[in-house]
Amino acid sequence: MIDDAIGLQRAYASENGEYVYGNTLYSSGSVAPTPYNIFSRPWAVARDWLGDDPRLFFGSGAIRSTAKYNDQLRVLRANPQIRRIVGHSLSARTSLQIDDDFKGKYDVTAYSTPIISPHIAILNDKADPRRIRGTFDPVAMFDGNASKTIPTTTFNTHSYAQLARGNMGKYYGDDIATKDGWLNPDGSQSLFR
């Protein structure tokens, strides 16, 4: 098992923004519009900033039409052993949509989710355990239902590095995903909730 910060770092370093390690899919957020990326990966920058990011606030149908959502589905279909998805920013939002669409098939950890949700968690203590955000994160500042709000001391308050450091998912063993549940090494099947 690896630390979520390391997995996300490897996802950001990969060409497609996805990194699979064992039973976990690490998925990067939008490609940063740095001078290097604008010249080396102009399509990825335009796709994320002009195509995917604006759709995040227009409901489930718009999220399902994003390239990031479809990239994650492609990786999940190619890797049936995946049981956990870790996303940051853009991919945090698409990961939550995948979790909603597949009703508990995956454990999701969403860092710095760009979502607008009222501060219901303060009123009725029903925070979403899948979501974690930084204190002064400008992208996730309207996520009132994040389960944890971690003080960030770095210059980049939207960075996953401090939020994900030391966080690891549980170990799932060598079971294989099937249509209705998980096929365990002994041949038995664990059904989805």
C-alpha positions in Angstrom: 0.0 0.0 0.0 1.1 3.5 -0.7 0.3 6.9 0.7 -2.5 8.8 -1.1 -0.1 11.7 -1.7 2.3 9.5 -3.5 -0.4 7.9 -5.6 -1.8 11.2 -6.6 1.7 12.5 -7.4 2.2 9.5 -9.7 -1.2 10.2 -11.3 -0.3 13.8 -12.1 3.0 12.6 -13.5 1.3 10.1 -15.9 0.3 11.0 -19.4 -3.4 10.2 -18.9 -3.7 11.4 -15.3 -4.6 7.9 -14.0 -2.4 5.6 -11.9 -3.4 2.2 -10.7 -1.6 0.6 -7.7 -3.0 -2.7 -6.6 -6.7 -2.2 -5.8 -6.6 1.6 -6.0 -7.1 4.0 -8.8 -5.4 7.4 -8.3 -6.8 10.1 -10.5 -5.4 13.6 -11.1 -7.4 16.8 -11.4 -7.2 19.3 -14.2 -4.0 19.7 -16.1 -2.3 22.8 -14.8 -2.1 25.6 -17.4 1.6 26.1 -17.0 3.8 27.3 -19.9 5.2 23.8 -20.2 1.8 22.1 -20.4 0.3 24.7 -22.7 2.9 23.8 -25.3 3.4 20.1 -24.5 -0.2 19.1 -23.8 -2.4 21.9 -25.2 -5.3 19.5 -25.9 -5.3 18.3 -22.2 -5.3 21.8 -20.8 -8.1 23.0 -23.1 -10.1 19.8 -22.5 -10.0 20.2 -18.7 -10.3 23.9 -18.3 -12.7 24.7 -21.1 -14.6 21.4 -21.4 -14.7 19.5 -18.1 -14.3 22.1 -15.3 -17.3 24.2 -16.3 -19.6 21.1 -16.5 -19.1 20.2 -12.8 -21.7 22.6 -11.6 -24.5 21.5 -14.0 -25.6 18.2 -12.4 -25.0 14.5 -12.9 -25.7 14.4 -16.6 -23.1 17.0 -17.4 -20.5 15.3 -15.1 -21.1 12.0 -16.9 -20.2 13.7 -20.2 -16.8 14.9 -19.1 -13.6 13.3 -20.5 -12.3 12.7 -16.9 -15.4 10.7 -16.0 -15.0 8.6 -19.1 -11.3 8.1 -18.6 -11.9 6.8 -15.1 -14.6 4.4 -16.3 -12.2 3.1 -19.0 -9.5 2.4 -16.4 -12.1 0.8 -14.0 -13.3 -1.5 -16.8 -9.8 -2.5 -17.7 -8.9 -3.2 -14.1 -11.6 -5.2 -12.4 -9.5 -5.6 -9.2 -10.0 -1.9 -8.3 -12.0 -1.3 -5.2 -10.9 2.2 -4.2 -10.8 5.5 -6.1 -8.7 8.5 -4.9 -9.4 11.7 -6.7 -8.3 15.3 -6.5 -10.2 18.4 -7.7 -11.8 17.6 -11.0 -11.4 13.8 -10.6 -12.7 14.0 -7.0 -16.0 15.3 -8.3 -16.1 12.6 -11.1 -15.1 9.9 -8.6 -18.1 10.9 -6.4 -20.4 10.6 -9.4 -19.0 7.1 -10.2 -19.6 6.1 -6.6 -23.2 7.4 -6.8 -23.7 5.6 -10.2 -22.4 2.3 -9.0 -23.9 2.5 -5.4 -21.1 1.4 -3.1 -19.0 -0.7 -5.5 -16.0 1.5 -4.8 -14.6 3.3 -1.7 -13.9 6.9 -2.7 -11.7 9.5 -1.1 -12.2 12.9 -2.7 -9.7 15.6 -2.0 -10.6 19.3 -2.6 -13.9 18.6 -4.4 -15.2 21.5 -6.5 -18.8 21.3 -5.4 -21.3 23.7 -4.0 -23.1 22.3 -1.0 -24.7 24.2 1.9 -23.2 23.9 5.3 -25.6 21.2 6.3 -22.9 19.3 8.1 -22.7 22.0 10.7 -26.5 21.9 11.3 -27.2 18.2 11.4 -23.8 16.5 11.6 -24.2 14.5 8.4 -20.9 15.2 6.7 -19.9 13.2 3.6 -17.1 10.8 4.8 -15.7 10.6 1.3 -14.8 14.3 1.0 -11.7 16.1 2.5 -10.8 19.8 1.9 -8.3 22.3 3.0 -9.2 25.3 5.2 -8.6 28.1 2.6 -8.9 26.1 -0.6 -10.6 28.4 -3.2 -11.8 25.5 -5.3 -13.4 23.5 -2.4 -14.4 26.4 -0.2 -18.1 25.9 -0.9 -18.0 22.2 0.1 -19.9 22.5 3.4 -20.3 18.8 3.7 -16.7 17.7 3.7 -16.0 15.3 6.5 -12.6 16.8 7.3 -11.3 20.3 6.9 -7.6 20.3 7.4 -5.6 23.4 8.0 -3.2 24.0 5.1 0.1 25.7 5.7 1.5 25.5 2.1 1.4 28.4 -0.4 -0.9 26.3 -2.7 -4.0 25.7 -0.5 -5.6 23.6 -3.3 -2.7 21.1 -3.3 -3.4 17.5 -2.3 0.0 17.0 -0.8 -0.8 18.1 2.8 -4.3 16.7 2.8 -3.4 13.2 1.5 -0.1 12.7 3.4 -0.3 9.7 5.6 -3.8 8.7 4.4 -4.1 5.1 3.1 -7.1 3.1 2.3 -7.8 -0.3 3.8 -6.2 -3.4 2.3 -8.6 -5.4 0.2 -6.6 -8.6 -0.5 -6.7 -10.4 -3.8 -10.4 -10.6 -4.5 -11.7 -9.8 -8.0 -14.6 -7.6 -8.9 -17.6 -9.3 -10.6 -20.9 -7.9 -11.9 -22.7 -8.6 -8.6 -20.0 -8.5 -6.0 -16.4 -9.6 -5.3 -15.0 -13.0 -6.1 -12.9 -14.0 -3.1 -9.7 -16.1 -3.4 -11.5 -19.1 -1.9 -14.1 -19.0 -4.6 -16.9 -17.5 -2.5 -18.6 -14.2 -3.6 -19.2 -11.1 -1.5 -22.2 -9.3 -2.8 -22.5 -5.5 -3.1 -24.5 -3.6 -0.6 
